[in-house]
Structures are given as structure tokens and as C-alpha cells.
Amino acid sequence: MKKRILIAAVAVILCVVGFVVFNISRNGSAKLGNSEIVTEKGLDKMKEDAKKNGQRVEEKGDQIIFYNDN
């Protein structure tokens, strides 16, 4: 019984990891709760989309801040 639970738990973890990897490779980003994992490709796309939508993008060191001035 414990072996079945362990196998099910591993299967769920692998599904979640696979989903995150799939989203990162497809979109360049993946949301996990309040956090977001973003690749360079995804970050460039986010900056372009923000500028198209009239948002202000500001880079401070290793942080990038998106302002919605609307």
C-alpha cells in the first residue's frame, strides 16, 4: 500500500515538473503561484508586450519593473 502511494506521489511530481518545463519551452515563462520563471526569450517578449500596451518598463540592477500608468 505504501509503495502505491509513493509511486502515485512521484507520478504527480513528475507531471508538475513536466508541465512547468513544457510551458517554459513553449512560452518562455511559467507561473508558479505568485512567482514566475522566465527565460531571456520570455523576458524580451514580456518587454515588447508591455511597450505595446503602453506600460513603462524600468530596469534596476537585476530587477525589471513593469508600471501600468493607465
Secondary structure, 3 states (H helix, E strand, C coil): CHHHHHHHHHHHHHHHHHHHHHHHHHHCEEEECCEEEECHHHHHHHHHHHHHCCCEEEEECCEEEEECCC
